[in-house]
């Protein structure tokens, strides 16, 4: 029987690549905002559309996905707005999606994850956590918090749940091109989403279990250790 996994942000570019890459190995529970994209995912993938910023939806999602032994926290909100044009409501909105949602889901699913012996959690983070760029201050801070959540898992669960952080540079997705054209980020400087999916596949395989809590940089110039 296949192990089961929850993938958030499955209707985005990286999320779709994750689903296609992992579908042969896992029973996938996929969630995202775009119902029409979720409905186009491979046969056998279970889908539930909704907004992770909603307490009500997270409660529904965690009940629906109970039984999974791995989670990929891929969903994220990355608005590019100058700090002087934001306020605390904006900050809360970013943190609700990027921090509170994965924290809440991981807590609700912890008994399920622990059955994985160990359960595995992978967060899709960003180079912005160590090299913030203008307009993404709240995003960078939220991804730093997400990384801390993942690092805390082994100690909080006596090793029953472990985690890894993948800090991404530019990835060729519609989200990237929404704020960076090819003059800013040439195509050759952006990762293919499938390269991200391949790295996640390795982290879920058990190959890196003795390196739980580590942060792995991923870009056209950085790859997981061989």
LINTA-V107417 format. One record per residue. RES is the residue in one small letter. OMEGA is omega in radians with two decimals (999 if undefined). NEAR is the number of other ideal C-beta (glycine too) atoms within 10 Angstrom. Layout:
RES_OMEGA_NEAR, RES_OMEGA_NEAR
This chain:
x_3.13_4, x_2.91_12, x_-3.11_16, x_-3.04_18, x_3.03_25, x_3.08_30, x_3.08_31, x_-3.10_26, x_-3.01_24, x_3.11_29, x_3.05_23, x_-3.06_22, x_3.12_18, x_-3.13_27, x_3.12_28, x_3.11_24, x_3.10_22, x_-3.12_30, x_-3.11_25, x_-3.11_16, x_-2.97_18, x_-3.00_22, x_-3.13_17, x_-3.04_9, x_-3.04_13, x_2.82_22, x_-3.00_16, x_2.93_24, x_-3.03_22, x_3.09_29, x_3.13_28, x_-3.10_25, x_-2.94_15, x_-3.09_13, x_-3.06_13, x_3.10_8, x_3.11_17, x_-3.13_21, x_-3.13_11, x_-3.13_12, x_-3.05_21, x_3.11_12, x_3.14_5, x_3.08_10, x_3.11_20, x_-3.03_15, x_3.07_19, x_-3.10_17, x_3.10_17, x_-3.07_16, x_-3.11_15, x_3.09_24, x_-3.12_18, x_3.05_13, x_-3.10_11, x_3.14_9, x_3.13_16, x_3.09_21, x_3.10_13, x_-3.09_14, x_-3.10_23, x_3.06_19, x_3.13_10, x_-3.05_16, x_3.14_23, x_-3.05_14, x_3.11_14, x_3.11_23, x_3.05_21, x_3.06_24, x_2.94_25, x_3.09_29, x_-3.08_27, x_-3.11_27, x_3.10_25, x_3.13_24, x_-3.01_18, x_3.10_20, x_3.14_14, x_-3.06_12, x_3.12_15, x_-3.06_9, x_-3.10_13, x_3.12_6, x_-3.13_8, x_3.08_16, x_-3.07_9, x_3.07_7, x_3.08_7, x_3.14_14, x_3.13_15, x_3.13_13, x_3.12_15, x_-3.10_24, x_3.11_20, x_-3.12_18, x_-2.96_21, x_-3.09_28, x_-3.05_19, x_-3.12_17, x_3.12_25, x_3.09_26, x_-3.11_17, x_-3.14_17, x_-3.14_23, x_3.11_24, x_-3.10_13, x_-3.09_17, x_-3.04_24, x_3.11_17, x_3.11_12, x_-3.13_20, x_-3.09_25, x_3.12_16, x_-3.14_14, x_3.08_19, x_0.05_9, x_2.89_22, x_-3.09_24, x_3.10_25, x_3.09_28, x_3.07_25, x_3.04_26, x_-3.07_27, x_-2.97_27, x_2.97_28, x_-3.10_18, x_3.14_20, x_3.09_19, x_3.12_14, x_-3.09_10, x_3.11_16, x_-3.01_12, x_3.10_9, x_-3.08_17, x_-3.07_20, x_-3.13_17, x_3.11_21, x_-3.13_24, x_3.14_20, x_-3.13_18, x_3.12_27, x_3.04_28, x_3.10_18, x_3.10_15, x_3.12_24, x_3.11_22, x_3.07_13, x_-3.08_19, x_3.12_25, x_-3.07_18, x_-2.96_14, x_-3.09_23, x_3.14_16, x_-3.12_9, x_-3.02_14, x_-3.09_17, x_3.08_9, x_-3.14_14, x_3.09_17, x_3.14_28, x_-3.07_24, x_-3.12_26, x_3.05_28, x_3.01_26, x_3.13_23, x_-3.02_21, x_2.86_22, x_-3.10_18, x_3.08_18, x_-3.06_22, x_3.14_19, x_3.03_19, x_3.13_8, x_3.09_16, x_-3.05_17, x_3.08_15, x_-3.14_11, x_-3.10_13, x_3.10_15, x_-3.04_10, x_3.03_11, x_3.12_6, x_3.11_11, x_3.13_17, x_-3.13_11, x_-3.12_10, x_3.13_8, x_-3.10_15, x_3.09_20, x_2.93_21, x_3.11_15, x_-3.13_21, x_3.07_16, x_3.06_19, x_-3.14_23, x_3.13_21, x_3.11_16, x_3.11_22, x_3.10_27, x_3.13_17, x_3.14_16, x_3.12_25, x_-3.03_23, x_-3.04_11, x_-3.10_11, x_-3.06_12, x_-3.06_18, x_3.13_14, x_3.11_8, x_3.13_14, x_3.13_19, x_-3.10_15, x_3.12_15, x_-3.11_16, x_3.08_20, x_-3.14_16, x_3.11_22, x_3.06_16, x_3.14_13, x_-3.12_8, x_3.12_13, x_3.03_15, x_3.09_17, x_3.13_9, x_999_4
